[in-house]
Amino acid sequence: MTIRAAGEDLPVTAHRPGPNARVVGRPRVTSTIVFLCVAGIGAGVAADGRVGAILFGGFMLVVGVFCIVATWCTRVWVDGAVLYTRTVRGYADPIHLDRLTSAVLSDWGLNRGRQLFRRDDGGAELRLDATNVRLKRLWEALGPFIGPFDRAANEALKQRVSRYR
C-alpha cells in the first residue's frame, strides 16, 4: 500500500500513518514567530561585522533556523487507537493508546517547556513537545483512552483531557 504525497508514492510502513489517520498535532504559529525573531536577531547581530558579533549572531541564527525546521517537521496523527508522530528525526514508533502503561504531562522546566511522555505495553516510548506543537485535537482524541480514574496517566494529563471530553 502506498500514499501519494508531494508527487511521490510513499510506502505505508508500521511507523507511518495510514490514509485514514487524522492530524491531531501541528506546529504553533506563535512558536514559529518567536523562532523567526531569534533568527532575525541573530542575523542582525551578525551583520555588525565584528568577529564576536558574527560568532554570536551566527549561533543565534543557526539555533533559530533549526528550531523553525524542527517545529515545522513535527506532526501527530491518530488512526483508531494508534498514535503516530513525525519529528525532524523521522517517524517514531507508534503508540497504542488502548495499551498505555504510562502517560505523563510534565510541568514547565527552567530550560524547557511542557513535554508529553507516553509508553505502551509493547515497549514503544514517545516524547512530544507540548509547548511548540498545538495538541488540542490530541486531547480530544485521548478522551476515550484516559479517564478520571486511569492509573497510567498523571493528574495534569487527566485534567487537560477532561477539558476536551
C-alpha positions as CSV (number, residue, x, y, z in Angstrom):
1,M,0.0,0.0,0.0
2,T,1.3,3.5,-0.8
3,I,0.3,7.1,-0.1
4,R,0.7,9.8,-2.7
5,A,2.4,12.8,-1.1
6,A,4.3,15.7,-2.7
7,G,4.2,14.0,-6.0
8,E,5.7,10.8,-4.7
9,D,4.3,7.3,-3.9
10,L,5.4,6.6,-0.3
11,P,5.0,3.2,1.2
12,V,2.9,2.8,4.3
13,T,5.1,1.2,6.9
14,A,4.4,0.3,10.5
15,H,5.7,3.7,11.6
16,R,3.7,5.8,9.1
17,P,0.1,6.6,9.5
18,G,-2.4,5.2,7.0
19,P,-4.7,7.2,4.7
20,N,-7.5,7.3,7.3
21,A,-5.4,8.9,10.0
22,R,-6.3,12.4,11.2
23,V,-3.9,15.0,12.1
24,V,-4.1,15.9,15.9
25,G,-0.9,17.9,16.3
26,R,0.6,20.7,14.3
27,P,3.2,23.4,15.0
28,R,2.0,26.5,16.8
29,V,2.2,29.7,14.8
30,T,3.4,31.7,17.9
31,S,6.4,29.4,18.3
32,T,7.3,30.0,14.7
33,I,7.1,33.7,15.2
34,V,9.4,33.5,18.3
35,F,11.9,31.4,16.4
36,L,11.8,33.8,13.5
37,C,12.6,36.6,15.9
38,V,15.5,34.7,17.3
39,A,16.9,34.1,13.8
40,G,16.3,37.7,12.9
41,I,18.1,39.0,16.0
42,G,21.0,36.6,15.2
43,A,21.2,37.9,11.6
44,G,21.1,41.5,12.8
45,V,23.8,41.0,15.3
46,A,26.0,39.1,12.8
47,A,25.5,42.0,10.3
48,D,27.5,44.2,12.7
49,G,30.7,42.7,11.2
50,R,32.8,42.2,14.3
51,V,34.2,38.7,15.0
52,G,32.3,38.3,18.3
53,A,29.1,39.6,16.8
54,I,29.4,37.3,13.8
55,L,30.0,34.3,16.1
56,F,27.2,35.1,18.5
57,G,24.8,36.2,15.8
58,G,25.6,33.2,13.6
59,F,24.9,30.9,16.5
60,M,21.6,32.6,17.2
61,L,20.7,32.4,13.5
62,V,21.5,28.7,13.4
63,V,19.5,27.9,16.5
64,G,16.5,29.9,15.3
65,V,16.5,28.2,11.9
66,F,16.9,24.8,13.4
67,C,14.0,25.4,15.8
68,I,11.8,26.5,12.9
69,V,12.7,23.4,10.9
70,A,12.2,21.1,13.9
71,T,8.9,22.6,14.8
72,W,7.5,22.6,11.2
73,C,8.6,19.0,10.7
74,T,6.6,17.8,13.7
75,R,3.2,16.2,13.1
76,V,1.0,13.9,15.2
77,W,-1.7,11.6,13.8
78,V,-4.3,9.3,15.3
79,D,-5.5,6.3,13.4
80,G,-8.1,4.4,15.5
81,A,-6.3,3.6,18.7
82,V,-2.8,4.2,17.4
83,L,-0.8,7.4,17.8
84,Y,1.8,8.2,15.1
85,T,4.4,11.0,15.2
86,R,7.0,12.5,12.9
87,T,9.8,14.8,14.0
88,V,12.9,16.1,12.4
89,R,14.4,12.6,13.1
90,G,11.7,10.9,11.1
91,Y,8.8,8.7,12.2
92,A,8.8,7.4,15.8
93,D,7.4,4.0,16.9
94,P,3.6,4.2,17.0
95,I,1.9,4.1,20.5
96,H,-1.2,2.0,21.1
97,L,-3.4,4.3,23.1
98,D,-5.6,1.4,24.3
99,R,-2.5,-0.2,25.9
100,L,-0.9,2.7,27.7
101,T,1.2,1.9,30.7
102,S,2.4,5.4,31.3
103,A,1.3,8.9,30.2
104,V,2.7,12.0,31.8
105,L,2.3,15.6,31.0
106,S,5.3,17.4,32.6
107,D,5.4,20.7,34.3
108,W,7.3,23.7,32.9
109,G,11.1,23.4,33.4
110,L,13.7,26.1,33.7
111,N,15.0,25.5,30.2
112,R,12.2,23.5,28.6
113,G,8.5,23.7,28.1
114,R,5.9,21.1,28.7
115,Q,6.5,17.6,27.5
116,L,4.1,14.7,27.0
117,F,5.7,11.3,27.7
118,R,4.0,8.1,26.7
119,R,4.8,4.4,26.9
120,D,2.7,1.4,25.9
121,D,2.9,-2.3,26.9
122,G,4.8,-3.1,23.7
123,G,7.7,-1.0,24.9
124,A,7.2,1.9,22.5
125,E,8.1,5.2,24.0
126,L,7.2,8.7,22.8
127,R,8.1,12.3,23.9
128,L,6.1,15.1,22.4
129,D,6.8,18.8,22.7
130,A,3.5,20.1,24.2
131,T,4.8,23.7,24.1
132,N,5.6,24.3,20.4
133,V,3.1,21.8,19.0
134,R,-0.6,22.5,19.2
135,L,-2.2,19.4,20.7
136,K,-5.8,20.5,21.3
137,R,-7.1,17.8,18.9
138,L,-4.9,15.2,20.6
139,W,-6.5,15.9,24.0
140,E,-9.9,15.3,22.3
141,A,-8.7,12.1,20.8
142,L,-7.3,10.9,24.2
143,G,-10.8,11.2,25.8
144,P,-11.8,7.6,25.3
145,F,-8.5,6.2,26.5
146,I,-7.7,8.4,29.5
147,G,-10.4,8.6,32.1
148,P,-10.6,10.3,35.5
149,F,-9.5,7.1,37.3
150,D,-6.9,6.0,34.9
151,R,-3.7,4.7,36.6
152,A,-1.5,5.2,33.6
153,A,-1.9,9.0,33.4
154,N,-0.8,11.6,35.8
155,E,-3.1,14.2,37.3
156,A,-2.0,17.1,35.0
157,L,-2.8,15.0,31.9
158,K,-6.2,13.8,33.3
159,Q,-7.2,17.4,33.9
160,R,-6.1,18.5,30.4
161,V,-8.0,15.7,28.7
162,S,-11.1,16.2,30.8
163,R,-11.4,19.8,29.5
164,Y,-11.9,18.4,26.0
165,R,-14.1,15.5,26.7
